[in-house]
Every structure is written in structure tokens, then in C-alpha cells.
Amino acid sequence: MRIGMVFQKPNPFPKSVFENVAYGLRIRGMRSQLRIQEEVEKALRGAALWDEVKNRLASSAFSLPKEWASFSLEKNWMGSLM
């Protein structure tokens, strides 16, 4: 059985935007950096965030506007875990 959590407020890891999205892929065993990069871009495009964050992937996830995080980023991070 797998259990997940969805928080009411954004709860990113103290890492970059890229690493927050890639986290779920890595814990599920994905090791290819090229594949991880492709999947991160795909997830951010699916959440309609790619154009907003593509030049800020190395920035802290805490630096993003709060109004994004409550819906789009949390949905994206949870989607990468599933």
C-alpha cells in the first residue's frame, strides 16, 4: 500500500525548482539524467508552468510566487510522485 499527502499550503523541499519536480522520479529509481530532464520539462509543461520557470529551474523553490504554488506546483510535484 502507498500513502501520499497533499498539503493545503505549498511545502516544497529546500532545493531548486528542478530538484523538487525530479524528486519523485529519483525515489522511484529513475537514474538517467537526460530522461529526468525530459520528464521534468514534460511535467512543467503539463502544469502550464514551463514558460514561467524554464529560466529559473536552478532557483530555490521557495523563491517562486506563492500564488503559483498552492495549485500548480503542488499538483505537479504530486504528479511526479505518482
C-alpha positions, 0 to 999 in steps of 0.5 A: 500500500502507498500513502501520499499527502497533499498539503493545503499550503505549498511545502516544497523541499529546500532545493531548486525548482528542478530538484523538487519536480525530479524528486519523485522520479529519483525515489522511484529509481529513475537514474538517467539524467537526460530522461529526468530532464525530459520528464521534468520539462514534460511535467512543467509543461503539463502544469502550464508552468514551463514558460514561467520557470524554464529560466529559473529551474536552478532557483530555490523553490521557495523563491517562486510566487506563492500564488503559483504554488498552492495549485500548480506546483503542488499538483505537479510535484504530486504528479511526479510522485505518482 
